[in-house]
Amino acid sequence: MSSITDAALACAEGWIGTPYRHQASLRGVGCDCLGLVRGVWRELYGDEPEVPPPYAPDWAERSGEDRLTAAAERYFRGVTELGGAAPGDLVLFRFRPQFSAKHAGILGEAGRFIHAYEQAGVVRSPLAPAWARRIAGIYRFPER
């Protein structure tokens, strides 16, 4: 692992147990999956490069734009495949091929990833085949 992936993973692990709150991004208080990534970014770099506008839970299905992927491509370095990924990398998921990427997490160790979802808050989950086949992109945080 590089120093940035180590640091990103350590930050993400500090968010485990944070309750789920749509559009929030405060460790220990509440966040959604994007809020988790935003919070890790702030811990690594300070200010966020951009603040997302308000979004509805079904924004990806309604907008027709792949805004999550576009933002990842603006601020992160692309990783070409899961085999080149490292713990601490950002992973985006697309739930249906015709829809935009809608979920985000941070790759963990031992085939797991850290993410926030409504039923459980920020948790570490196995990157089981059901998740792996929905990967829309993998990105590395930029070096500091």
Order of alpha helices (4+ residues) and beta strands (2+ residues): alpha-beta-beta-alpha-alpha-alpha-beta-beta-beta-beta-beta-alpha-beta
